[in-house]
Amino acid sequence: MPHISIKHFPRPFTETEKADLVASLTETVTRIFDVDPGAVSIAVEPVEPSLWTRQVHIPDIDEKARLLWKQPDYSHPLPATPPAPAEGTR
């Protein structure tokens, strides 16, 4: 404990980017949770944009909204970001 799970649109990462992400997240989590770095695990899972609503938005954002400390803001889309789910689908 703790475990961090990141879901994102597929993209290539350099070894430097991977190492930077792991180091940055590990430093923050160990400081905030007051744990040793060996207690932290990090999963990074690519999700195709066409599957984002069904595999991520509905189960992890809508259905677990009470757990979110930061809500997404789809009004500022990143490249290849699908539009926000249509009303009634989220």
C-alpha positions as CSV (number, residue, x, y, z in Angstrom):
1,M,0.0,0.0,0.0
2,P,-0.5,2.5,-1.6
3,H,-1.2,1.5,-5.2
4,I,-1.5,4.0,-8.0
5,S,-3.4,3.1,-11.1
6,I,-3.1,5.4,-14.2
7,K,-5.3,4.8,-17.3
8,H,-4.5,6.8,-20.4
9,F,-4.8,7.0,-24.2
10,P,-2.1,4.8,-25.8
11,R,1.2,6.6,-26.5
12,P,4.8,5.6,-26.5
13,F,6.9,6.5,-23.5
14,T,10.6,6.8,-23.4
15,E,12.5,5.1,-20.6
16,T,13.3,8.6,-19.2
17,E,9.6,9.5,-19.1
18,K,8.8,6.2,-17.4
19,A,11.5,6.8,-14.8
20,D,10.5,10.4,-14.2
21,L,6.8,9.5,-13.7
22,V,7.7,6.6,-11.3
23,A,10.2,8.8,-9.3
24,S,7.8,11.8,-9.1
25,L,4.8,9.7,-8.0
26,T,6.8,7.6,-5.6
27,E,8.3,10.7,-4.0
28,T,4.9,12.4,-3.5
29,V,3.1,9.3,-2.3
30,T,5.9,8.3,0.2
31,R,5.8,11.8,1.6
32,I,2.1,12.2,1.9
33,F,1.4,8.6,3.1
34,D,4.6,8.4,5.2
35,V,5.6,5.1,3.8
36,D,8.8,3.6,2.4
37,P,9.2,3.6,-1.4
38,G,9.1,-0.2,-1.4
39,A,5.4,0.0,-0.3
40,V,4.3,1.9,-3.4
41,S,3.2,0.2,-6.6
42,I,2.3,1.9,-9.9
43,A,0.3,0.5,-12.8
44,V,0.0,2.3,-16.1
45,E,-2.7,1.0,-18.5
46,P,-3.3,2.2,-22.0
47,V,-7.0,2.4,-23.0
48,E,-8.1,3.0,-26.6
49,P,-10.0,6.3,-27.0
50,S,-13.0,4.4,-28.4
51,L,-13.2,2.3,-25.2
52,W,-12.6,5.2,-22.7
53,T,-16.2,5.8,-21.8
54,R,-17.1,2.2,-21.3
55,Q,-13.9,1.0,-19.6
56,V,-12.8,4.1,-17.7
57,H,-15.3,7.0,-17.5
58,I,-18.4,5.0,-16.4
59,P,-16.8,2.5,-14.0
60,D,-14.0,4.7,-12.6
61,I,-15.2,8.2,-12.8
62,D,-19.1,8.2,-12.8
63,E,-19.6,5.2,-10.6
64,K,-16.9,6.2,-8.1
65,A,-17.4,10.0,-8.2
66,R,-17.4,10.1,-4.4
67,L,-13.8,8.9,-4.4
68,L,-12.5,11.5,-6.9
69,W,-10.3,14.3,-5.4
70,K,-10.1,15.9,-8.9
71,Q,-12.8,15.8,-11.5
72,P,-11.9,15.7,-15.2
73,D,-12.6,18.8,-17.3
74,Y,-13.3,17.6,-20.8
75,S,-13.9,21.2,-22.0
76,H,-10.1,21.4,-22.5
77,P,-9.5,18.3,-24.7
78,L,-6.0,17.0,-25.3
79,P,-5.1,15.7,-28.8
80,A,-7.1,12.6,-29.7
81,T,-9.4,13.0,-26.7
82,P,-13.0,11.9,-27.5
83,P,-15.8,14.2,-26.7
84,A,-17.4,13.9,-23.2
85,P,-19.9,11.1,-23.0
86,A,-23.3,12.0,-24.3
87,E,-26.0,12.7,-21.7
88,G,-27.5,9.5,-20.5
89,T,-24.4,7.5,-21.2
90,R,-22.4,8.6,-18.2
